Amino acid sequence: MSAALNIGARALTTNLAALQVIGHNIANANTAGYSRQTVQTQSSGYQMLGGMYFGKGVELANVTRAHSDYLTREARLAGSAAAADGERYARLQQLESLFPTGTDGLGAAVNSMLNVWNDVASSPSDLSARVVALARGDDLASRMRSTAGQLDILTTSANQEASGTVSTINRLASDVAKINQKIIESQGDNGQPNDLLDQRDQLLSELGKLVQVTTVSADDGSTSVFVGGSQPLVLGSSANKLMLVNNPDNPSQKQVNLIQGGVSQALPTTNLGGSLGGLLTYVNTDLPQMQNLLGRMALALQTEMNTQHRLGMDLQGNVGGDFFVPSANAQAVPGAANTGNAQIHTQVSDPTALKASDYQLVFDGAGVNVTRMSDGVTTAFASLPAELDGLSFELDSGAGAVGDSYFVRPFASAARDMQVAIGSPTQLAVASPVMVTPGSTNAEGLSIESLYAFEASANLNDPVSISFLADGTFTISGLGPGNPPPDNPGLPGSYNYTPGKPLQFNGWSLTLRGSPTAGDSFDITPAPAGSNPQNGGNAKAVLALRDLATFDGVSLSEGYGVLLSHLGTEVQSAQFAARYTEQLAGSTESARAGLSGVNLDEEAARLLQFQQAYQASAKFLQVAQGTFDTLLQTVGR
């Protein structure tokens, strides 16, 4: 009889335990990271009575959770990739808003600044036209400074966000280590602390969205966490820390170091993943690229404008000065491990050859290697100065030791510091220092379009005469050294003529239109004193800068389009990656949740099942108790 009572009691407690687990599932149906739990039962064995074997009922074997290590790992990795791509895409959208198109864009400001010189060329003595030209230049400089300032704000904001993300990672790592300790202490021979395991998986999921992690399980139930490929963030019940620091070889970039036992080790940014990886890609790659593109645009424009403006004459007959305040030469930053004392700077040598890139210089036994950071191309030089990509790398003082490295950002401050250098409209160098006089007997087939100085030449003011021959070629006298040789050698040596193609000699450029007649002649001489109010030659030269191939073969007026094209490509690529990884993360999480999640319909069915089993067990226990009482009463008589 005691066996029957024991069977009933065990059935009652086992079914009650099942009901408790089902209730726990229902209560946590909406709890993030919760895995459905299931009661595992088993037979309580048997006993022999009268040569027969009778079962002893049921007992609770274990409470397990619906969980797949594979699906959990895949969901975590996909979530990390989605977080990285999503973070970068969101940041690039913010960046894109700084570069509008249409009349609000920098391209419109550049063209407006250049186009207004057409009015100045038409009316060189009109002060109102000169004032407008200065205003357009000031407006462009203001927009450049504003855009550069907004880029600085985005950089600061992203750095602060990255620092906050690192702090959150450290907190989560510490929480994982604490959970590991609890699991070690709670681990039993026949069961597992399911809720602690769920809490740890949820922490790892949150951690994976911030930085890509890999995990390794130990026999004691703890899980070690690794970041950056193979660096230990959590080992059992102890956690290391991450720290966001400046890259010692590139102060404009950030890197993440792992601090373990007082030793700091840099983690590869490309292996970080998560929102932290997306942020650092944005900070270290996307923002510097846009700063370089904007800075190159500003530096090339101000260099071309200043060079041309200095070749002209102002309203009082003075030689023109700088139109924009020249950017300071970029100083190279020495590497932290340098042992030499070299001081290096860069300056523009050819504004039409500039590449939107930072540069690294490394000294070796054979000289110095200059690496263009945008594509990793390295060029070796025997010594400094070195000319590369329209830049001159100059050694100011000292010497570099073997192994020394230097990092330089030639375009970092060009847009940030851009401003107009002149304040009076009379200082605008509109006039050309040379003038052209057609021969008195010229036919009417040729017209003069423009004449201006295009480079500083010692022979600029030398009198020169051009005479056209019957075959349409021309001869020229009065040339100084360094001019191109005749196209047609002989006596006399003549040059070919193409209508509309500039004739460039002695530092001046003359453009003629039409068809020449034999005997047509033109004399180029210094502009006489007092002719500046009627002379708009240099204004036409500034206007001609619009079509100067400057940005990888693209004209100065279309330089903003190069910037927009690069940004648009990056945004579109980031959008595609974000959408793809978001869908992948959603599908892998759905697969994990499909296995581990709570289905209320299923739980309701199981609730009814075990409720009936519990009631039946109670009824059986009641019958056994009644039978036992009857037996006691019978025996007692």
VENQUIVEN-V723333 format. One record per residue. N is the residue number from 1. RES is the residue in one letter. SS is DSSP state (a for helix, b for strand, c for the rest). PHI is phi in whole degrees, 0 to 359 (999 if undefined). PSI is psi in degrees with one decimal (999 if undefined). Layout:
N;RES;SS;PHI;PSI / N;RES;SS;PHI;PSI
This chain:
1;M;c;999;-35.6 / 2;S;a;297;-31.8 / 3;A;a;296;-40.8 / 4;A;a;296;-40.8 / 5;L;a;297;-41.2 / 6;N;a;295;-39.5 / 7;I;a;299;-45.7 / 8;G;a;295;-41.9 / 9;A;a;294;-44.4 / 10;R;a;295;-40.8 / 11;A;a;297;-39.4 / 12;L;a;296;-48.9 / 13;T;a;291;-35.5 / 14;T;a;293;-45.5 / 15;N;a;291;-32.0 / 16;L;a;295;-41.2 / 17;A;a;299;-40.7 / 18;A;a;298;-41.1 / 19;L;a;296;-37.5 / 20;Q;a;295;-42.3 / 21;V;a;296;-42.8 / 22;I;a;298;-43.2 / 23;G;a;298;-37.5 / 24;H;a;297;-41.2 / 25;N;a;298;-47.5 / 26;I;a;298;-40.5 / 27;A;a;295;-29.0 / 28;N;c;253;21.2 / 29;A;c;302;-30.7 / 30;N;c;251;12.8 / 31;T;c;278;124.3 / 32;A;c;298;130.9 / 33;G;c;83;-1.5 / 34;Y;c;284;137.6 / 35;S;c;251;133.5 / 36;R;c;302;134.8 / 37;Q;b;252;149.0 / 38;T;b;223;137.0 / 39;V;b;279;128.6 / 40;Q;b;256;120.6 / 41;T;b;251;161.3 / 42;Q;b;209;160.2 / 43;S;b;293;143.4 / 44;S;c;277;6.9 / 45;G;c;101;-156.2 / 46;Y;b;212;167.3 / 47;Q;b;222;151.9 / 48;M;b;258;131.1 / 49;L;b;217;118.3 / 50;G;c;62;34.8 / 51;G;c;78;5.7 / 52;M;b;245;154.4 / 53;Y;b;257;127.8 / 54;F;b;238;135.8 / 55;G;b;289;155.5 / 56;K;c;259;3.8 / 57;G;c;104;-148.6 / 58;V;b;237;154.8 / 59;E;b;215;160.8 / 60;L;b;280;121.8 / 61;A;b;270;-47.0 / 62;N;b;190;161.4 / 63;V;b;243;111.9 / 64;T;b;253;162.2 / 65;R;b;246;146.2 / 66;A;c;283;107.2 / 67;H;c;209;142.1 / 68;S;c;230;117.6 / 69;D;a;302;-39.3 / 70;Y;a;296;-51.0 / 71;L;a;295;-37.2 / 72;T;a;295;-42.9 / 73;R;a;295;-43.8 / 74;E;a;296;-41.0 / 75;A;a;295;-37.9 / 76;R;a;292;-43.3 / 77;L;a;294;-42.7 / 78;A;a;295;-38.6 / 79;G;a;295;-35.5 / 80;S;a;294;-44.0 / 81;A;a;296;-41.6 / 82;A;a;295;-38.7 / 83;A;a;295;-40.2 / 84;A;a;295;-48.9 / 85;D;a;291;-38.9 / 86;G;a;294;-40.5 / 87;E;a;296;-45.6 / 88;R;a;295;-42.1 / 89;Y;a;297;-43.1 / 90;A;a;298;-40.2 / 91;R;a;291;-39.3 / 92;L;a;295;-32.0 / 93;Q;a;296;-39.7 / 94;Q;a;298;-43.7 / 95;L;a;297;-40.1 / 96;E;a;298;-31.6 / 97;S;c;293;-17.6 / 98;L;c;281;-12.4 / 99;F;c;236;75.6 / 100;P;c;287;164.3 / 101;T;c;256;-179.7 / 102;G;a;74;-153.2 / 103;T;a;292;-19.9 / 104;D;a;273;-5.4 / 105;G;c;274;162.8 / 106;L;a;294;-29.4 / 107;G;a;299;-42.4 / 108;A;a;295;-36.9 / 109;A;a;293;-39.5 / 110;V;a;296;-48.5 / 111;N;a;294;-36.6 / 112;S;a;296;-40.0 / 113;M;a;294;-38.9 / 114;L;a;281;-39.8 / 115;N;a;294;-29.8 / 116;V;a;294;-18.4 / 117;W;a;291;-15.4 / 118;N;a;295;-41.2 / 119;D;a;293;-37.9 / 120;V;a;294;-40.4 / 121;A;a;295;-35.1 / 122;S;a;287;-32.2 / 123;S;c;225;76.3 / 124;P;c;300;-28.6 / 125;S;c;269;-2.8 / 126;D;c;282;108.2 / 127;L;a;294;-31.0 / 128;S;a;295;-39.0 / 129;A;a;295;-38.2 / 130;R;a;294;-40.1 / 131;V;a;298;-42.6 / 132;V;a;297;-39.9 / 133;A;a;299;-42.1 / 134;L;a;294;-39.0 / 135;A;a;295;-40.8 / 136;R;a;295;-39.5 / 137;G;a;295;-40.9 / 138;D;a;293;-37.8 / 139;D;a;297;-42.6 / 140;L;a;297;-46.0 / 141;A;a;299;-39.4 / 142;S;a;296;-41.7 / 143;R;a;294;-38.8 / 144;M;a;299;-47.0 / 145;R;a;296;-41.0 / 146;S;a;296;-44.6 / 147;T;a;296;-42.7 / 148;A;a;297;-38.6 / 149;G;a;296;-39.8 / 150;Q;a;294;-36.2 / 151;L;a;297;-38.6 / 152;D;a;296;-39.4 / 153;I;a;295;-43.0 / 154;L;a;297;-37.6 / 155;T;a;296;-46.4 / 156;T;a;298;-43.7 / 157;S;a;298;-44.1 / 158;A;a;294;-38.5 / 159;N;a;296;-40.7 / 160;Q;a;294;-40.7 / 161;E;a;296;-41.1 / 162;A;a;296;-40.1 / 163;S;a;296;-42.7 / 164;G;a;296;-37.4 / 165;T;a;295;-40.7 / 166;V;a;298;-40.4 / 167;S;a;297;-41.4 / 168;T;a;296;-40.4 / 169;I;a;300;-44.2 / 170;N;a;297;-39.3 / 171;R;a;295;-45.6 / 172;L;a;296;-38.8 / 173;A;a;298;-41.1 / 174;S;a;296;-39.8 / 175;D;a;295;-39.4 / 176;V;a;298;-42.1 / 177;A;a;297;-39.3 / 178;K;a;293;-41.7 / 179;I;a;296;-39.3 / 180;N;a;304;-44.5 / 181;Q;a;297;-42.3 / 182;K;a;296;-39.3 / 183;I;a;294;-41.5 / 184;I;a;301;-42.6 / 185;E;a;288;-28.5 / 186;S;a;265;-10.8 / 187;Q;c;298;126.5 / 188;G;c;250;173.5 / 189;D;c;287;-34.9 / 190;N;c;247;-6.6 / 191;G;c;215;169.8 / 192;Q;c;233;148.6 / 193;P;c;284;82.1 / 194;N;a;303;-43.1 / 195;D;a;293;-35.3 / 196;L;a;294;-39.1 / 197;L;a;296;-39.8 / 198;D;a;296;-41.7 / 199;Q;a;298;-40.9 / 200;R;a;293;-43.2 / 201;D;a;299;-38.2 / 202;Q;a;293;-40.5 / 203;L;a;297;-41.4 / 204;L;a;294;-35.3 / 205;S;a;296;-44.5 / 206;E;a;295;-39.8 / 207;L;a;296;-39.9 / 208;G;a;295;-26.6 / 209;K;a;286;-21.2 / 210;L;a;267;-35.7 / 211;V;c;205;140.6 / 212;Q;c;291;130.4 / 213;V;b;234;152.4 / 214;T;b;238;150.1 / 215;T;b;233;150.7 / 216;V;b;225;124.6 / 217;S;b;271;144.5 / 218;A;c;252;165.4 / 219;D;c;294;-25.4 / 220;D;c;277;4.8 / 221;G;c;95;-9.5 / 222;S;c;280;160.9 / 223;T;b;233;125.2 / 224;S;b;269;144.8 / 225;V;b;240;133.0 / 226;F;b;236;143.6 / 227;V;b;231;165.8 / 228;G;c;61;29.0 / 229;G;c;101;-62.2 / 230;S;c;207;18.3 / 231;Q;b;267;131.1 / 232;P;b;284;116.2 / 233;L;b;270;-39.1 / 234;V;b;228;128.6 / 235;L;b;236;103.9 / 236;G;c;61;-119.6 / 237;S;c;261;14.1 / 238;S;b;239;144.4 / 239;A;b;236;138.0 / 240;N;c;269;-179.6 / 241;K;b;234;151.6 / 242;L;b;257;153.4 / 243;M;b;219;133.6 / 244;L;b;270;122.1 / 245;V;b;225;167.6 / 246;N;b;284;143.2 / 247;N;b;293;121.6 / 248;P;c;296;-25.4 / 249;D;c;264;-9.2 / 250;N;b;211;87.7 / 251;P;b;300;-18.0 / 252;S;b;281;-9.2 / 253;Q;b;248;156.3 / 254;K;b;251;151.2 / 255;Q;b;219;160.5 / 256;V;b;251;127.6 / 257;N;b;251;144.2 / 258;L;b;262;127.2 / 259;I;b;259;113.4 / 260;Q;b;226;117.1 / 261;G;c;59;34.8 / 262;G;c;80;-1.5 / 263;V;b;257;131.2 / 264;S;b;257;128.0 / 265;Q;b;230;129.9 / 266;A;b;288;138.9 / 267;L;b;260;138.2 / 268;P;c;298;124.8 / 269;T;a;299;-34.2 / 270;T;a;293;-18.0 / 271;N;a;259;4.0 / 272;L;c;286;-49.7 / 273;G;c;65;-173.0 / 274;G;a;65;-176.9 / 275;S;a;296;-29.0 / 276;L;a;295;-43.0 / 277;G;a;297;-42.0 / 278;G;a;298;-40.2 / 279;L;a;296;-44.9 / 280;L;a;289;-31.9 / 281;T;a;297;-41.3 / 282;Y;a;295;-45.3 / 283;V;a;289;-42.3 / 284;N;a;270;-19.8 / 285;T;a;239;-58.7 / 286;D;a;294;-49.8 / 287;L;a;296;-46.8 / 288;P;a;299;-36.1 / 289;Q;a;299;-45.3 / 290;M;a;291;-37.0 / 291;Q;a;297;-38.9 / 292;N;a;290;-41.1 / 293;L;a;296;-44.3 / 294;L;a;294;-43.5 / 295;G;a;295;-39.8 / 296;R;a;298;-42.3 / 297;M;a;300;-45.1 / 298;A;a;292;-43.9 / 299;L;a;292;-42.3 / 300;A;a;295;-42.8 / 301;L;a;296;-47.8 / 302;Q;a;292;-34.0 / 303;T;a;293;-46.3 / 304;E;a;296;-44.0 / 305;M;a;297;-45.6 / 306;N;a;295;-42.4 / 307;T;a;300;-45.6 / 308;Q;a;289;-39.2 / 309;H;a;295;-34.3 / 310;R;c;290;-15.5 / 311;L;c;272;-6.9 / 312;G;b;261;-177.3 / 313;M;b;236;140.9 / 314;D;c;275;-174.8 / 315;L;c;294;-23.0 / 316;Q;c;265;4.8 / 317;G;c;87;8.7 / 318;N;c;276;150.3 / 319;V;b;295;136.8 / 320;G;c;295;149.8 / 321;G;c;255;-161.0 / 322;D;c;289;137.5 / 323;F;c;279;-43.8 / 324;F;b;253;150.9 / 325;V;c;295;121.4 / 326;P;c;298;139.4 / 327;S;c;292;144.0 / 328;A;c;293;147.1 / 329;N;c;297;139.6 / 330;A;b;282;125.8 / 331;Q;b;271;135.6 / 332;A;c;283;138.8 / 333;V;b;266;123.0 / 334;P;b;288;148.8 / 335;G;c;293;154.8 / 336;A;c;296;-27.6 / 337;A;c;263;8.9 / 338;N;c;297;145.9 / 339;T;c;245;-13.2 / 340;G;c;274;178.1 / 341;N;c;234;27.3 / 342;A;c;293;141.5 / 343;Q;b;244;122.6 / 344;I;b;231;144.2 / 345;H;b;220;165.9 / 346;T;b;242;151.1 / 347;Q;b;216;155.5 / 348;V;b;283;128.3 / 349;S;c;250;-26.9 / 350;D;c;211;99.8 / 351;P;a;295;-15.9 / 352;T;a;274;-4.7 / 353;A;a;247;7.3 / 354;L;c;293;142.5 / 355;K;c;246;137.3 / 356;A;c;283;83.6 / 357;S;c;205;157.0 / 358;D;c;271;167.0 / 359;Y;b;223;149.0 / 360;Q;b;236;133.9 / 361;L;b;248;132.7 / 362;V;b;230;126.3 / 363;F;b;274;136.2 / 364;D;b;227;-175.4 / 365;G;c;294;-20.7 / 366;A;c;262;-6.9 / 367;G;b;148;-128.9 / 368;V;b;221;137.6 / 369;N;b;254;128.9 / 370;V;b;250;120.4 / 371;T;b;251;125.6 / 372;R;b;280;114.4 / 373;M;c;289;-22.2 / 374;S;c;293;-30.7 / 375;D;c;227;0.4 / 376;G;c;77;9.3 / 377;V;b;285;129.9 / 378;T;b;247;135.2 / 379;T;b;239;130.5 / 380;A;b;266;139.1 / 381;F;b;229;147.0 / 382;A;c;290;-32.8 / 383;S;c;194;177.3 / 384;L;c;259;148.2 / 385;P;c;287;156.0 / 386;A;b;227;137.9 / 387;E;b;255;124.2 / 388;L;b;206;131.6 / 389;D;c;54;41.3 / 390;G;c;74;10.3 / 391;L;b;241;148.7 / 392;S;b;247;119.5 / 393;F;b;268;112.6 / 394;E;b;249;139.2 / 395;L;b;267;114.3 / 396;D;b;281;-44.7 / 397;S;b;196;168.7 / 398;G;c;71;-163.5 / 399;A;c;209;148.6 / 400;G;c;268;136.6 / 401;A;c;273;158.6 / 402;V;c;301;128.3 / 403;G;c;96;-13.6 / 404;D;c;295;142.2 / 405;S;b;233;149.8 / 406;Y;b;223;141.9 / 407;F;b;241;134.0 / 408;V;b;223;138.3 / 409;R;c;243;93.1 / 410;P;c;295;-23.1 / 411;F;c;247;5.9 / 412;A;c;299;-39.4 / 413;S;c;250;3.7 / 414;A;c;297;-48.0 / 415;A;c;285;-34.4 / 416;R;c;296;-31.5 / 417;D;c;253;8.6 / 418;M;c;289;131.6 / 419;Q;c;199;155.9 / 420;V;b;289;139.5 / 421;A;c;268;-20.6 / 422;I;c;248;148.9 / 423;G;c;243;-11.0 / 424;S;c;247;135.3 / 425;P;a;297;-24.6 / 426;T;a;288;-18.8 / 427;Q;a;276;-3.0 / 428;L;c;290;121.2 / 429;A;c;277;83.5 / 430;V;c;271;-31.6 / 431;A;b;276;151.7 / 432;S;b;271;143.1 / 433;P;c;284;-8.8 / 434;V;b;236;157.5 / 435;M;b;227;158.8 / 436;V;b;240;137.5 / 437;T;b;236;118.4 / 438;P;b;287;151.2 / 439;G;c;296;147.1 / 440;S;c;294;-21.8 / 441;T;c;257;11.5 / 442;N;c;299;144.6 / 443;A;c;286;-180.0 / 444;E;c;260;17.5 / 445;G;c;280;-20.5 / 446;L;b;247;140.4 / 447;S;b;231;152.1 / 448;I;b;268;122.8 / 449;E;b;268;-47.2 / 450;S;b;198;154.9 / 451;L;b;214;126.3 / 452;Y;b;201;161.8 / 453;A;b;280;135.6 / 454;F;c;245;-9.1 / 455;E;c;202;154.9 / 456;A;c;286;122.2 / 457;S;c;223;141.1 / 458;A;c;294;-19.9 / 459;N;c;257;13.8 / 460;L;c;303;-39.5 / 461;N;c;265;9.5 / 462;D;c;288;134.9 / 463;P;c;296;133.8 / 464;V;b;227;141.8 / 465;S;b;238;134.8 / 466;I;b;246;131.9 / 467;S;b;228;130.3 / 468;F;b;270;142.0 / 469;L;c;261;173.5 / 470;A;c;294;-28.6 / 471;D;c;276;5.9 / 472;G;c;91;-6.4 / 473;T;c;276;174.9 / 474;F;b;220;154.5 / 475;T;b;250;158.6 / 476;I;b;217;139.6 / 477;S;b;235;154.0 / 478;G;c;93;13.0 / 479;L;c;283;145.3 / 480;G;c;268;-175.3 / 481;P;c;289;156.8 / 482;G;c;90;0.9 / 483;N;c;274;160.1 / 484;P;c;293;147.5 / 485;P;c;288;163.3 / 486;P;c;300;145.2 / 487;D;c;291;-30.1 / 488;N;b;236;89.5 / 489;P;c;298;155.8 / 490;G;c;136;-163.7 / 491;L;c;239;114.5 / 492;P;c;277;153.5 / 493;G;c;288;129.3 / 494;S;b;236;162.6 / 495;Y;b;245;144.7 / 496;N;c;284;148.5 / 497;Y;c;241;132.4 / 498;T;c;235;122.4 / 499;P;c;304;131.6 / 500;G;c;86;-11.2 / 501;K;c;271;125.8 / 502;P;c;299;140.7 / 503;L;b;263;114.4 / 504;Q;b;242;112.8 / 505;F;b;216;151.8 / 506;N;c;52;22.1 / 507;G;c;90;-1.2 / 508;W;b;248;161.3 / 509;S;b;231;120.6 / 510;L;b;244;127.4 / 511;T;b;246;123.9 / 512;L;b;245;151.6 / 513;R;b;237;146.2 / 514;G;b;104;-169.8 / 515;S;c;249;131.2 / 516;P;c;279;160.1 / 517;T;c;240;143.2 / 518;A;c;307;128.5 / 519;G;c;100;-13.3 / 520;D;c;299;138.9 / 521;S;b;217;156.7 / 522;F;b;216;136.4 / 523;D;b;249;128.3 / 524;I;b;252;121.6 / 525;T;b;221;167.0 / 526;P;b;299;142.7 / 527;A;c;294;130.7 / 528;P;c;291;153.2 / 529;A;c;300;141.1 / 530;G;c;88;-3.2 / 531;S;c;269;-3.1 / 532;N;a;299;-38.3 / 533;P;a;299;-22.1 / 534;Q;a;254;5.3 / 535;N;c;251;115.1 / 536;G;c;243;26.2 / 537;G;a;299;-44.5 / 538;N;a;288;-26.9 / 539;A;a;297;-38.3 / 540;K;a;293;-33.1 / 541;A;a;294;-41.9 / 542;V;a;297;-42.0 / 543;L;a;299;-35.5 / 544;A;a;291;-16.3 / 545;L;a;297;-21.8 / 546;R;a;306;-37.3 / 547;D;a;262;7.1 / 548;L;c;287;122.8 / 549;A;b;294;112.6 / 550;T;b;236;-46.8 / 551;F;b;256;90.2 / 552;D;c;54;42.2 / 553;G;c;90;-7.3 / 554;V;b;269;142.9 / 555;S;b;294;160.8 / 556;L;a;300;-39.0 / 557;S;a;289;-19.9 / 558;E;a;257;11.0 / 559;G;a;298;-33.7 / 560;Y;a;295;-31.0 / 561;G;a;296;-34.3 / 562;V;a;297;-43.7 / 563;L;a;297;-47.3 / 564;L;a;296;-37.5 / 565;S;a;297;-44.9 / 566;H;a;297;-46.9 / 567;L;a;296;-42.9 / 568;G;a;299;-39.6 / 569;T;a;296;-43.2 / 570;E;a;294;-41.5 / 571;V;a;295;-44.0 / 572;Q;a;296;-42.6 / 573;S;a;296;-42.4 / 574;A;a;294;-36.7 / 575;Q;a;296;-44.1 / 576;F;a;298;-46.7 / 577;A;a;297;-41.2 / 578;A;a;296;-42.6 / 579;R;a;293;-41.4 / 580;Y;a;294;-50.4 / 581;T;a;291;-28.9 / 582;E;a;295;-43.1 / 583;Q;a;295;-41.2 / 584;L;a;296;-42.8 / 585;A;a;296;-38.5 / 586;G;a;295;-40.6 / 587;S;a;289;-40.2 / 588;T;a;291;-35.8 / 589;E;a;291;-36.0 / 590;S;a;296;-39.6 / 591;A;a;295;-41.3 / 592;R;a;294;-45.3 / 593;A;a;293;-31.9 / 594;G;a;298;-31.8 / 595;L;a;275;-43.0 / 596;S;a;262;-18.8 / 597;G;c;288;162.7 / 598;V;c;268;125.4 / 599;N;c;259;112.3 / 600;L;a;295;-32.5 / 601;D;a;295;-43.7 / 602;E;a;295;-41.5 / 603;E;a;295;-35.2 / 604;A;a;295;-39.9 / 605;A;a;294;-43.1 / 606;R;a;292;-33.9 / 607;L;a;298;-45.0 / 608;L;a;296;-40.1 / 609;Q;a;300;-51.3 / 610;F;a;282;-24.6 / 611;Q;a;297;-44.9 / 612;Q;a;295;-39.2 / 613;A;a;296;-39.2 / 614;Y;a;295;-44.9 / 615;Q;a;296;-39.7 / 616;A;a;294;-39.3 / 617;S;a;296;-40.8 / 618;A;a;295;-38.8 / 619;K;a;294;-41.0 / 620;F;a;297;-42.4 / 621;L;a;296;-37.4 / 622;Q;a;295;-41.8 / 623;V;a;295;-45.0 / 624;A;a;298;-39.3 / 625;Q;a;295;-42.0 / 626;G;a;296;-41.1 / 627;T;a;296;-41.6 / 628;F;a;295;-40.3 / 629;D;a;296;-41.9 / 630;T;a;297;-40.6 / 631;L;a;297;-42.7 / 632;L;a;296;-40.5 / 633;Q;a;295;-39.9 / 634;T;a;294;-45.3 / 635;V;a;292;-34.2 / 636;G;a;293;-23.3 / 637;R;c;285;999
